[in-house]
């Protein structure tokens, strides 16, 4: 299968570690035991890979169809077997060293810091996410057994799912204290046998049931778009089924190794057996289940089978036993990470009670999330897709290329390339959007920042206040204004912190603070999420406002036009404006947008004040339960974070201002920022406080809806919103255009031509339009996963970069202020997405794409 990796590690060689290091390694789960046999590898891998998701493969086939479905299943089996072989080979590729953990191999391939940032987040999403899914799956299977065995008509009580999840979790409060992989080998073997058993029941009972009358193998969706989305969903389900690579190196670490008998030999033998079992489980269930039931198959084949009851009960019990073992397999690397950090970094002593506390907390956490979000599996399929596919399908290939192939981008190659094209480089910089013009005035900074920050989300601030309450609401608004003004000041200061150099882009500052590679990985994903996400939200917002104007102006005998057509109308403007080359060229559009934001904000609070405090106004929380109040509170934090999301384009705006040593750009830039933040305060605080004061907790999530009349004023306000989001879209799109065009011209060596710009920008506008049409509730979705980017890039990433660059003295004023911002920002980053879940569910429930 290609280049063979060397394998010279000897477990019995002279050990250079200190006694303390030996004691810690002997205590940690992954490195504490190296006595596993090859067959341990077989059933550990089966347990890790063949999850209860195998029962959904017939449903995935119904979404893919016969041809694509069989192809995807077989190709996935081949690709993942190949990437698993690569990982087994790379485990001992460095003589005298074993990469016992996925992130250790990543660090060797990508560097100490970057390797951690690439691998650990993805690995944690998979392992913790799968454990939560299995917590719910175990509870649901127990509930199904209870309902089948003890029916309500027989006098049995209906027990809620949360209690069954607790029962399932109780097993793990015991099993989690088994120290390492070898100690759970019995559990893992039982789980592997169970996975083969319930898979056999699934396809065997399907064969017994026979092909159903009027079976249909066509796609269920009634539109092309629906078919495409179902197809993509089917791909995700197949990817989830092949997620076992995240624990492969940790399993191999338990096998002994010497130069004569390297661990890769017994490990690979176990993997081959495991993959034969995987094929025996996956292919019959997927193909026979679809063959028998067609597109009428349920997302769990056992539901389609229905009878005989005893067989379904047995299959569900097998599922319970299997997910008990799977939970432990995926939990062990997480335990290892936690305990490594506590013992090696935080210097805790490796004691039984440290392990007792941490592992119980982890089990309790997964249980709590499983009870709170029993639909977590669907959610995991969305954002977990960003981790399942990489860690299984292509990250091993990238590491293989990085390690074994000659380095194309060597230092001398880069230096020679740069020397030969310095004149060309200048020409390219003059063409790129961010660096093509440096003639902006200080007031350009003002209206660009107002346009970027004061979005249509200001109209939802009264609603956020109703979820927060008077005290917390005012506090959150004011503190957010202060913190974000402070972090914005930091960014303005850092723009020219290195003499003779300007950090014209957010990621360039990140690279200076964290390193060339790590800086890119930290900043660019977050910045892209914010900028592309906001553009999609504004595409929907513009369409909704146009539709609102149409509905208000044309009431009688008017043809009802769907939202998607208004989004297309709004997008048509951007197919023209997107071809303005840089930020200076859209300054007039940005000025108009800034004026409009101030205008509709004034309408929002002035019309509310004119309406007066409503009879029976109520300022209490609307939620009926404490949990509801908490979730609404978290959701409101996300609304406020979204309102202060302008930092992502600050450096790009400052890049347009001329600078000399005598007159640095930070002077006019800061002047513009101060004026912009005064405008922000004039927009945000009156709308939020007056709107809540007048309507109380009955205020709508858009205060204009609460106003209703006079019609002409609401029409005018919505028209102002349309004009504003036209400008805002362009402000957020320009850095994205710059990233795309930089990649195409500097890396892929395209020529900087007008038609390259024409094609790429039109594709981007079309993409945001398409997503806006397909997912008009994208704003709620953005509040969930975008919360991981809004809070960092605005509230605390500038503080971290300030710390990394300036290294303020410990416990100095700067040090303390930065740490306060970092802590508050982290809390916001964690809590806001949790609250946004409720919004996603409510808005997405029952929605049909392209209706």
N, C-alpha and C positions, 0 to 999 in steps of 0.2 A: 504493500500500500504506500509506496514512496520511500523516502529517506528514513532509515531506522535510527531511532534515538539511542545514544549510548546509555548503558545501565551499569554503572560501576559502584553503586552504593552498597556498603557492607554494614549491616546492623551490628556486627561484632567488632568493627574497627575501633582504634583508639579514640576515645571520646574527649574532646577538648572543652566540653561545657563545664561550668562550675557546678558544685554540689547543689546549690540552690536552683540553678536552671534545670538540672536533672530531676530534682524533686518536683518542680512545677510541671515539666513535660510528662513526668510519670503520673501526675494528677489530672492533667487536662484530658478531656474525653477522646480526642482524636489520636493523640500520641501515647496514651497510657498503656495500650496493649497492641502487640504486633504478632499475635499467635494465630491469626485467622487462617482457615483452609480455603481452597479455591471455591468450594461449594458455598461458603459464606458469601462470597462475591455474587454468586448466582442468585441466591434468594434475597439478598439485600437489594440487588438491582431490580429484581422482579417486584419486590414490595414497593420500591421507590417509584417505579414507572407505571405499573399496571394499577392505576387508581380506579375508584368507582366511576370515573369519567368514561371508562370503556363502555359502560351501559348507555352512553349518549352517542356513541359512534354511528349507530343506524340512523339517528336523527341528523347527524352531520352529513351522512351519505345522502339523505333526502334533500339537503340544502345544496349539495355539490352535484348530484346526478351520477349515473353509472360511470361514464367515461372519466370525468374529472375526479370523481370520488375515489375510484380504484387507483388512479394515477397518484393522487395526493397521498393516499395511505401507503402505497408501496414505496414511492420516492422518499417520503418522510422516514420510513423504516430504514431505507438504505443510507440516507444522509446522516441520520442520527447515529446509526451504527458506525459509520465512518468517523464522525466527530468524536464519538466515544472512544474509538481506537486511538485517535490522536491524543486524547487526554491520558489514556493509559500509557502511551509511549512517552509522553512528556513528563510523567510523574517522576522519573529518575534520569532525565536528560543531562543534568549536570553531575559529573562524577563526584561522589561523596555527599550528595545532597538529595533529599526527597521533598518534593512539593506536596505536602500532606493536605493542603487546603487550596481550594479554587483560587482564592485571592493571592496566595503565595506564587502561584504560577502566573497570575496576572501581573504581579509586581515584577517578576523576572522578565516578562515580555514587554511591559509598558513603562517600567520604572516604579520606584518605591511608592511615591504618592499617587501618581496617575493610575497605577494598577489597582490600588485600593478603591479609588473613586469610580473606576469602570466596573469592577467586579462586585464589590460588597453590596452596594445599593440594589443591584439586580438580583444578587443571590438572596438577599434578605426579603425582597418583594416575593420571590418565588417560595422560599422556605416558610416564612411566617404566613404568607397568604395561603399556601396549601394547607398548613396546619389549621388555620381558621376555617377553611372550606371543609376539611375533614372533621372538624369539631361539629359543624352543622350537619354534614352528611351522616355522621354517626348518630346524632340526635334524631334526625329524620328517619333513619332506618329503624331505630328503636321504637319511634312513634308508630311507624308503619306496622311493625311486628305487633305492638300493643293493640292497634286498631283492628288488625286481622284476627288476632287470637281472642280478644276481649271486646266484643261489639257493644255499642250503646243499648241496643234492644235487649241485651242480656244483663242490663243493669250496671254496665261499666261506665265509670266517669270519663269525661273527655279531658285528657291531660294536655296542657300546653307544651309546645315544642321546647320552650326554655327549660323546662324541668328535665326533659330527656337529654338535652345538651349537658345539663349539670350532671346527670347520671353518667353519661359518656365521659365527661371530664374527670369524674371521680377516679376512674381507672388510671388516668394519666398523672393524677396527684401522687400515685404510688409508683407507676412504671418510670416516671421521669427521673427517679432517683437511682435507677440503674446507671452505673458510671460511664459506660462506653458502648461502642458498637458490638463488641464481642459479647457483652453481658446481655444484650437484647437479641442475640442470635435466635434463641428459641421463639421469641415473639415474632421476629421477622420471618422465620421459617413457616410458622402457622399462618401468618398473613399472606405469604406467597402461595401457599396451598389453597387458601380461601379465595384468592384472586382467580386462580385457575378454575376453582370449583364454581363460583358464581358466574364466571364467563361461560363455562360449559353449560350450566343451567340455562343461561340466557339464550344461547344459540340452539341448544338441544330442545328446549321447550318450544322455541320458534319453529323448528323443523316439525315437531309433533303437531303443532297447531296448523301448519300448512299455509300455502299461499292463500291470502284472503280474497273473497269475492270482490270483483270490481277494483282490484288493486291498481293503483295509478303511480307511475314512476316519473310523472311530469313535475315541474316546479310548482310549489303552492302559491307563490307570490303572483299577484295579478298585474304587476307592472315590471318593466325592465329594471327600474331602480330597486324595487323590492327584491327581485331575483339576485341582483348584484350584492345587496347588503346581506341577504341570507347566505350567499356564497362566501362572503368574507367572514361571516359568523362561523360557518362550517370550517373554514381554515383555522380559525382561532381554537375551535374545539379539538381539532386534530393536533395543533401545536401544544395544547394543554396536556394531551395524552402522552406526549413524548418529553416530559419535563424532568426526567430522572438524572440528567447530567450534573445537576447542582450538588449532588452528594457523591459523585464518582471518585474523586481524588481522596475524599475523606474515608470512603470504603476501602480503597486501595492502601491507604496508610495503615490499615490494620493487618496487612499481610506481611510476613517476614521477607527480608531481601538480602541477598549477598551477590557479589560479582558473578558467581557461578550460577546462582539461581535467583535472578531478579524477580521482583514482585509482579512485573508486567505479564509474565508467563501464566501463573495461576489466575491472575486477575482477568486476563483476556479469555482464558478458558471458561471462567465463570460468566463473563459477559456474553460469550457465544451461546451458552446454555440459556442464559436469561433472555436473550433476544429471540431464541427459538420459542420460548414460553410466551414472550410478548406477541409473536406472530400467531401462536395458537390461540391466544386470548383475543387479540384485536381483529384479525381478518375474518374469522367465522362469525363473530358477534356483529361486526359492521355489515358484512355482505349478506349473511343469511337474514339478519333482522330487517334489512332494507328490502330484500327479495320477498319476504313474507308479507310485510305490512305496507311497503311503498311509502308514499309521502304522508300516509296517515299515522306513521309510527310516532310514538310519544318521545319526549326528550330523555326518558328513562325507559328502556325496553321492557323492564319488569312491569311497568304500568300497562303497556300494550298487551302483555301476556294475561294479566289479571287473575287467571286460574290455572291450575288448582291452587287453593289457598295454602296448603302445607308446603308446596314447592316455593311459593313466593316468600313465605315466612322464612324458610330455610335459606333462600338466596339473600334476603335482607340480613339475616344473622351472620352469614358469611361476609357480607359487606362490612358489618360492624367489627368483626374480628380483624378483617383486613385493614380497615382504616385505623384501628388501634396500633397495628404495627407500622403502617405508613406514617402516622403522626410522629412516632418515635424516631423513625429514620430521618425525617426532615427536621425534627427538633434538635437532634444531636449536634449538627454543625452550628446551630444557633446557640445552644448551650456552650459550645466550645468558644464561639466568638465572645459571648458575654463574660465567661469565666477568664478568658485570656486578657480581656481589657481590665477586668477587676484585679487580677493577680499580677499581670506584667506591667500594666500602665499605672493603675491606681494603687498598687502595692498592698492589696489586701492579702491576708494569709490564706493559703489554699486549705480550707477547713470544710468539714462536713456540713456545718451550719450555714456557711456562705452558699454552698451548693443547694442546700435545703431551701433557703430563702429565695434565691434567684430563680430556681427552676419552678417553684410553686408560683412565683409572681408571673412567670412566663405562661404557665398553664392557665392561671386565672385570667391573664390578659386575653389569650386566644378564646377562652370560654366567654368572657364578657363581650368581646367583639362579635363572636358567633351568635350570642343571644340578642345583641343589639341590632346586628345586621344579618339576619338569616338569609338575605338575598346576596350576601357577600360574593358568592361564586360568580354571579353575573358581573359584578363590579370588578372582580379580579380579572375576568376575561377581557375587560376593557384596558385598564392601566397595567395589568400584569402581562399583557401581550408584549409590552415594551421590554419585558425581562425574559419571558419564556422562550421566545424565538431566538434572541441573541445568545443566551447561555447554552442553548441546546443545538441550534442550527449553524451559527456562524462565528461566534466568539472563539471557539477552539481553532477554527480555520485561520482567523486573524492572528491569534497567538502563534500558530504554527508558522505562518508567513513571517511574522516579526522575528521569530527566533532562528529559523533554519535558512531563510533565503537571504542573499546578499543585500545589504542596506543600500537602497537606491539613493536615499536622501542623506548621504554622508556629508560631513562638515566641509571637505574640500570640494565636493560636487556643488554644494549650495554656494560656497564662496565664489567659485569660478562662474557659476550661472549668474550670480548677482553682478560681478564685475563686467560681464559681457553685455548686460542689458540695463545699465543705469539710466541711459537716456530714454530707453523704452519704458522703464519704470516710472519716470517722471510723467511721461505721456499718459500712462495708464492712470496714475493718481489724479491727473487733471481731468480724466474722463469719469472716474468713479463719483457717485453722488455726494458722499460725505466730504471728500477732499477737493472737489472741483471748483469750489467758490469760497473765498474767505473775505467777503466784502460786507458782511452783515453789520447792522447797527445794534446798539444795546436794546432798542425797543423791539427788534426782531425776536430777541430772547424772551421778552415779555409775552408777546402774543403766541409765540411757538409753545412756550411752557403752559400758558393758560389753555390753549387748544389741546395740548397733550393731556393735561390733568383734569380739567373740568369737563368730564364727559356727561352723557345723558344720564349716567348713574346718580348724578346729584339729585334727580327727581325721586330717587328711591330712598334718600337719606331720612325723610320723616318716617318711612316704614321701618328703617333700621332703628331709629329712635324708639319706636313702639315696641321693638323686640328687646331693646337694652334697658329702657326706663330712663327717667330724668337724670338721676345721679350718674350711673355708669355711662349713659349715652353722651352727656355733655363732656364727661371726663375722657372718654375714648376719642371723641372728635377733636378736642383741644390737644390732647397728648399726641395724637397722630399728626396734627398740623405742626406741632413743635418738633417732633422727632424727624419727620420727613423734610422739614426745612433745614434741620441740622445736617442730615445725611446728604441733602442736596448741596449744601455748602461744602461738605467734605469733597464731593465729586468735582465741584468747580475748582477747589484748591488743588486737587490732585491732577487736573488736566495737564498742567505744565510743571509738574514737580521735578522732572529731570531736565536740567539745562539743555536747551537746543532740541528738545523733543516734545511733541504734543501727543497725548493719548486721545486720538480723535474718535475712538470707538470704545464702548464699554468693555468689550473683550480684551482690547489692548491693555487697558488698565489692569484687568484681571490677570493677564499674562505677566505683567510686571510684578504684581503682588504675589502670585502663586507659582509662577513658572510658565514656560511656553506652552506645554501640553496641558498641564493641570488647569491653568487659567482658562483655556478654551473650554474644557469640559465643565468647569464650574459655571461660567458665565453664559456661553452661547445657548445651551439648551433652555435655560431659564428665560433669557432675553427673547428667544424665538417663541416660546410658549406665550409670553405676554404679548408681544407685538402681533403675531399672527392671530392669536386668540382674540385680542381686542379688535382687530380688523374684521374678523368674522362676526363678533358681537355687533359692531357698528353697521355691518352689512344688513343684519337682521333689524337693528334699531331703525335704520333709515327706511327700510321697507315697511316696518310697522307704522312709523310716523306718517308715511305717504298714504298707507291704507286708512289710517285714522282720519286724515284730512279728507280723503275721498268719501268715507262713510258719513262724516259730519256735513260735508257740503252737498253731497248728492244722496239724499235720503229716499225720495219717492221715485218709484219706477226706474231705479238705476240698477244696472247689471252688477251683481255681486262678483267682485274680482278677488281671486285667491292671493294670499300673501306672497307666494313665490313670484308672481308677476311684478309686484311692487319691488321686490328685492332685485329682480332683473332690471327694472327701470332705474333703481338707485345705482346698480352696478354699471349701467351704461355711462354714467358720468365719469366713473373711475377708469373706464376703458380709454377715456380721453386724458383726464388729469394725470394718470399714472405715467405719462410720457414726458411730463415736466422733469428736467434732468436732475435737479437738486433742491435742497430746502429753501435756498434763496429764491428760486424761481416760483415757489408756491407761497411766497410770503403774503401776497394779497389774499389768497384763499385762506391762509392761516389767520390773518387779521380779521377777515369776515367771520370766520368760525369763532374766534375769541369774543367778538362783539355779540354774536348770537348766543354764546353760552351765558354771558352776563345778562342778556335780554330775557331768555326763557327762565333763567333762575329768578330774575326779578318778578316776572309774571307769576312764577310758582309761589313765592312767598307773599307778594303784594295782593294777589287775588285771594289767597288764603286769609290774610288779615282782613280784607274787605268782607269776606264771607262771615267772619266772626266766629268765636268759639261756639261749637255746635251744642245743642241741647243734650243733656245726659252724656256729655263727653266723659270718657273713662280712660284713665292713664295706667290701668293695671295691665298685667300680661294677658295675652289672649289665650295662650296654651292652658289646657285644663289639668295637665300633670306637671310635676316637677321636671321630668325628663324632657317634656315638650318645651318647657321654658328654657332649659339648658341648651337644647338643640337650636331653638330660635335665637338665643343669645349668640351662639357660635356663628350661626348664619349671618347675623347682623355684623359681626366682626369682619366677616369676609366682604360684606358690602362696603364697609368703611375702607378696608384694605384696597379694594378695587378702585375706590374713589381717589386714592393717592398713588396711582400707578405710573406717574409721569417720568420717573427717574430713568426709565429704560432708554430714553432718547436725549438725555441731558448733555452727555459728552458730544453726541453727534450735532446737537444744536450749537454748542460752544465752538465746535470745529469750524463753523462758518464765520466766526468773528476774527478779524485780523489781530495779530499779536506781534509785539516787539519786546525786547528786554526792558525798554523804558515804559511801554504801555502794554502790559500783558493782558490777554483776553479775559482773565478772571475779573478785572475791574468792571468793564461794561456788562459782562455776563451776570455777575452778582447783582448789579443794579437792576437788571431786567428781571432776575429771579425774585428779588424783594417786591418789586411792583406786581409781578405775577402772583406771588403768595398773598398779597393784600387782596387782589381780585378773587383768589381762591376763597379767602375768608369771607369776603362780601357775598360770594355765591353760596358757599356751603352752610355757614352757620345760620343765616336767616331762613333758608329753605328748610333745613333740618328742624330747627327749634320752633319757628312759626307754624310750619306744617303740622308738627306733632301737637303743639299747643292748641291749634284750632280743631283738629280731627281726633286726637287721642289715638287709642289703639284700633279705631275703625278706619284709619287712613289706608289707602290702597298702596300697592308697591310702586305706583307711579302717581305722584300727588296730583297730576293733571286730571286723572280719572276721578279722583275725589271731588275736584272742582266742578266738572261737568259743564257748567254754564258760566258766563255767556259763550255761546258757540264760537263767535268770531275770535274771541280771545284764545280759546283752546286750539282753534285752527292755526292762529298766528304762532302760538307757542310751539306746536308740532312742526310748523314750517321752519321755525328757528332751529329746532332740533335737527331737522334734515340738513340744513346748511352747515350747522356745527359739525355733525358727524362726517360730512363730506371732507371738511378740513382735517378733522382728527384722523380719519382713515389714512390720508396722505402722509401726515406726520409720522404715524406708526409704520407705514409701509416703506418709507424712504430708507431706514436702516436695513430692512429686509432686502430691498432691492440692492443695497450696497453689498450685503453679504453674498447674495446670489451672483452678482456681477463680478465681485472680487474672486470668488471661487472659479467662475467660468474663465476669466481672463488671466488671473495669476497662476492658478493651479492647473486648469485643463487647457490653457494656452489658446483659448478662442481669441479672435481679434476683436478689439473694442469698437463695434460698429453699431449703427442705428438700428439695423434689423435684428441684431442680437438682443438689444434692449427692448425692441418692439415685441419680440416673441416672448421673452422671459417675463416681462411685466404683464402682458396680456394673460399669460398662463396663471400668474399669481392672482390677478383679479378674478379670473374665471374660477380658480380653486376656492377662494374665499366665498364667492357667490354660490358655488355648488354646495359647499358645506353649510352655508347659511340657509339655503333652501331645504337641504336634506335634514338638518338638525336645527330647527328654529328655536329650540329650547337650549341652544348651545351656551347661552349666558349662565344658566344654572350649572351646566357641566363644567364650564370654565371656572366657576367659583370653587368647584371641587379640586380638580387637578391643577388649576392655575394658581390656587392658594399656595402651592408649594413654590411658585415663582414670584408672585406679586409681593408677598411679605419679604422674602430675602432680598430681591433686587432693590426694594424701596426702603425697608426698615433697618436691615442690619448688614447686608453684604458690603456697603460702603464702609461701615465701622470695622468690619473684619479686615478689609483691605488697608484701611488707615492704620490698624494695629500692626499688620504684616509689614508695612512700609516704614512708618515712622517710629514704631515700637515705643509708645509713650511709657513713662515711668510708672511702675506699679503703684496703684492707689493714688495716682495724681488725678486731678479733675478730669482731664481728657480720658484717662484710663477708665474711671468709674462711669462717666457718661456713656462711653462706648459700650461698656458691658451692660449697662441698663438697657440701652437700645437693642443689643443683641439678644438679651433674655426676653424682653417684651416681644421682639420680632419673632423669635423662635416659638413662643407661646401662640402668637397669631398664626404662624405657619402651620402649627399642629391643629389648632382648634377650628380655624375657619373652614378647612375642607370637610371636617366632620359635620359641621352645621349645614354645609351645602348639599350633603347627601339627600336631605329631606326635600330640598328644592328640586333636585334632579328627579326624584321619584314622583313627586306631585305633577311636575310638568311633562315628564315622559310617559306617564301612565296612560295607556290606551291610545297613544299617538301613532298614527300610521304615516309612514314616509310618503311624500308626494301625493297626499290625498287631494 
